[in-house]
Amino acid sequence: MSSYLLPQNRSMASPLKVSSAIAIAISVLVWLAMLGPVAALLVHLSPSKIVATLAPPGALDPLFISLEASILALFVLVITGTPLAWLLARQKLPAGRVWETGVLIPLLMPPLVIGLLLIYLVGPATPIGKVLAEIHLTASNTFFALVLAEIYESAPYYILGAEAAFTKVDKRLEENAALLGDRWPRTLRRITLPLAAPGLATSLATAWARAMGAFGAVIIIAYHPYGLPMKTWINLEEIGLNGSLPYALCLIVVALPLPILAYLWSSRAQGRLTL
């Protein structure tokens, strides 16, 4: 009987090996294609081009503007988005799906459309815009408008990611802590946040990259002051690729390392928790 099955097993193994080889080859091609733009950027840049573009006085102002705006945007997201994410994860809001849909809509809408709609929501001629004017703020071509645009473009990434992170925390651990007499702030500090920290870090880092790279809404309501994405676009229009690529590299260097590091740390932490 075993001698009869052996040739059949070999005939079945051969197609499996071919399928695996094809899958691996396709995966390698996809991986290389995903990294292709970054490789092209590095190939077409030289140290002399970078220095010539970024060395003049004031050339790095867009970098500092983007950093300041993104830090403020993330601060607002942590303060306002974390409680919402926790409430969604623990299903403590009525009609939770409606709340989640409200968070998803900015994620699914084209960023350019978000910018257009923000004009009608917080523009100088709107009721909210008039209230902002009373405190000497305007959501049109100002630093405040830049922060606002970045918040709208990055908020769904943080809130939905934070919700997933809180959902992974076993509710029974929180309930046991409550039974042992721990109040909710202590439970949050000692159980919920430490266990959700890897997911929260990844979500925050993703939102950071999204805020740093915000462009669609920014070009509508925050054309000035120039952040890195806007400066990259302006230089492309006025100078060409040689003038825009150094800023593109600067944007990648500032935006990408944090999400990558957060992902690696989260993977290691999740592995430790699983074990």
C-alpha positions in Angstrom: 0.0 0.0 0.0 2.8 2.5 0.9 4.6 1.7 -2.4 1.3 2.5 -4.2 0.9 5.9 -2.5 4.5 7.0 -2.8 4.4 8.0 -6.5 1.1 9.8 -6.0 2.5 11.8 -3.1 5.5 12.8 -5.3 3.2 13.9 -8.1 1.2 16.1 -5.6 4.4 17.6 -4.1 5.7 18.8 -7.5 2.9 21.2 -8.2 3.1 22.5 -4.7 6.7 23.3 -5.1 6.1 25.1 -8.4 3.2 27.1 -6.8 5.4 28.1 -3.9 8.2 29.2 -6.2 5.8 31.3 -8.3 4.3 32.8 -5.1 7.8 33.7 -3.8 8.8 35.2 -7.2 5.7 37.3 -7.3 6.3 38.4 -3.6 9.8 39.5 -4.4 8.6 41.5 -7.4 5.9 43.2 -5.4 8.4 44.0 -2.6 10.9 45.5 -5.1 8.2 47.5 -6.8 7.1 48.9 -3.4 10.7 50.0 -2.7 11.3 51.2 -6.2 10.3 54.9 -5.7 12.7 55.2 -2.7 15.5 53.6 -4.7 14.8 56.0 -7.6 15.0 58.9 -5.3 18.3 57.9 -3.9 19.7 57.2 -7.3 18.8 60.6 -8.7 20.1 62.6 -5.7 23.6 63.6 -5.0 25.2 65.3 -2.0 25.8 68.4 -4.0 22.2 68.7 -5.0 21.1 68.3 -1.4 23.5 70.9 -0.1 22.7 73.3 -2.9 19.0 73.1 -2.1 19.0 72.9 1.7 22.0 74.9 2.7 20.8 78.5 1.9 19.4 80.5 4.9 15.8 79.7 5.5 15.8 76.6 3.3 15.0 74.4 6.3 12.1 76.5 7.6 9.5 74.2 6.0 11.1 71.3 8.0 10.7 73.1 11.3 7.1 74.2 10.4 6.1 70.7 9.5 7.7 69.3 12.7 5.9 71.9 14.9 2.6 71.4 13.2 2.8 67.6 13.3 3.8 67.6 17.0 0.8 69.8 17.8 -1.5 67.7 15.7 -0.5 64.5 17.4 -0.8 66.2 20.9 -4.4 67.0 20.0 -5.0 63.5 18.7 -3.7 61.9 21.9 -5.7 64.1 24.1 -9.0 63.9 22.2 -8.7 60.6 20.2 -7.5 58.2 22.9 -10.7 58.5 25.1 -12.8 58.1 22.0 -10.8 55.0 20.9 -11.2 53.5 24.4 -15.0 54.1 24.4 -15.3 52.5 21.0 -13.2 49.5 22.0 -15.2 48.9 25.2 -18.6 49.6 23.3 -19.6 52.2 25.8 -21.1 54.5 23.2 -24.7 54.2 22.0 -24.8 53.2 18.3 -21.1 52.4 18.2 -21.1 51.7 14.5 -22.3 55.2 13.8 -19.4 56.6 15.8 -17.0 54.4 13.9 -18.5 55.4 10.6 -17.9 59.0 11.5 -14.2 58.2 12.1 -14.0 56.3 8.9 -15.4 59.0 6.6 -12.3 61.3 6.8 -10.2 58.2 6.1 -12.1 57.2 3.0 -12.6 60.7 1.6 -9.9 62.1 -0.8 -7.8 64.6 1.2 -8.5 67.3 -1.4 -12.2 67.0 -0.7 -11.5 67.3 3.0 -9.8 70.6 2.4 -12.7 71.9 0.3 -15.2 70.9 2.9 -13.1 72.4 5.7 -13.6 75.8 4.0 -17.3 75.5 4.5 -16.9 74.3 8.1 -14.2 76.5 9.6 -13.6 79.1 6.8 -13.5 82.8 7.7 -17.1 83.3 6.5 -18.6 80.4 8.5 -20.0 80.7 12.1 -17.1 78.7 13.4 -14.7 80.9 11.5 -16.2 84.0 13.0 -15.8 82.5 16.5 -12.2 81.7 15.7 -11.7 85.3 14.6 -12.8 86.5 18.0 -9.8 84.8 19.5 -7.5 85.9 16.6 -7.4 82.6 14.8 -8.2 81.9 11.2 -8.4 78.5 9.4 -7.1 79.9 6.1 -3.4 80.1 5.1 -2.1 80.1 8.7 -0.1 77.8 10.9 -3.4 77.0 12.7 -4.9 76.0 9.4 -2.0 73.7 8.7 -2.4 72.0 12.1 -6.1 71.6 11.5 -5.6 70.1 8.1 -3.0 67.6 9.5 -5.4 66.6 12.3 -8.2 65.8 9.8 -5.9 63.8 7.6 -4.3 61.8 10.4 -7.0 61.4 13.0 -8.6 58.2 11.6 -5.3 56.4 11.5 -4.7 57.0 15.2 -8.2 56.5 16.5 -8.9 53.3 14.6 -5.5 51.9 15.5 -5.9 52.9 19.1 -9.3 51.3 19.2 -7.8 48.0 17.9 -5.1 48.2 20.5 -7.6 48.7 23.4 -9.8 45.9 22.0 -6.8 43.4 22.3 -6.6 44.1 26.0 -8.5 41.4 27.9 -11.5 43.0 29.7 -11.3 40.4 32.4 -8.0 41.8 33.6 -9.6 45.2 34.0 -12.6 43.6 35.8 -10.4 41.6 38.1 -8.5 44.8 39.0 -11.8 46.5 39.8 -12.9 43.6 42.0 -9.6 43.9 43.9 -10.4 47.5 44.7 -8.4 49.4 42.0 -10.1 52.5 40.8 -10.3 53.0 37.0 -7.4 55.5 36.8 -5.1 53.0 38.5 -6.4 50.2 36.3 -5.9 52.3 33.2 -2.3 53.2 34.3 -1.2 49.7 35.4 -3.1 47.4 33.1 -4.8 48.9 30.1 -2.2 51.4 28.9 0.8 49.0 29.3 -0.9 46.2 27.4 -2.2 48.5 24.7 1.1 50.5 24.4 2.5 48.6 21.4 -0.6 49.1 19.4 -0.9 52.7 20.6 2.7 53.4 19.6 2.2 52.0 16.1 -1.0 54.0 15.6 0.6 57.2 16.8 3.6 56.7 14.6 1.4 56.0 11.6 -0.5 59.2 12.3 2.8 61.0 12.6 3.8 59.9 9.1 0.3 60.9 7.8 0.4 64.3 9.4 3.9 65.0 8.1 2.9 64.1 4.6 -0.5 65.8 4.6 -1.0 67.6 1.3 -4.5 67.4 -0.2 -6.3 69.3 2.6 -3.2 71.5 3.2 -3.0 72.9 -0.3 -6.6 74.1 0.0 -6.7 75.8 3.4 -3.0 76.1 4.4 -1.1 77.1 1.3 1.0 79.3 3.6 3.2 78.8 5.6 5.0 76.2 3.6 5.5 72.8 5.3 7.6 70.1 3.7 5.0 68.7 1.3 4.0 72.2 0.1 7.6 73.2 -0.3 8.3 70.0 -2.3 5.4 70.9 -4.6 6.3 74.5 -5.0 9.9 73.7 -5.9 8.6 71.1 -8.4 6.5 73.7 -10.1 9.0 76.5 -10.0 12.4 74.8 -10.3 11.8 71.2 -11.3 12.7 67.8 -10.0 16.2 68.9 -9.0 14.8 71.4 -6.6 12.0 69.2 -5.2 13.8 65.9 -4.6 16.0 67.1 -1.6 12.8 68.2 0.2 11.2 64.8 -0.7 14.2 63.1 0.8 14.0 65.3 3.9 10.3 64.4 4.3 11.0 60.7 4.0 13.9 60.9 6.5 11.7 62.7 9.1 8.4 60.8 8.5 9.3 57.2 8.1 11.8 56.1 10.8 9.3 56.5 13.7 6.6 54.2 12.2 9.2 51.6 11.3 10.7 51.7 14.8 7.3 51.6 16.3 6.3 48.6 14.2 9.5 46.7 15.1 9.0 47.5 18.8 5.3 46.5 18.7 6.1 43.2 17.0 8.7 42.3 19.7 6.4 43.4 22.5 3.5 41.5 21.1 5.7 38.4 20.8 6.6 38.8 24.5 3.0 39.2 25.5 2.0 36.1 23.5 4.7 34.0 25.1 
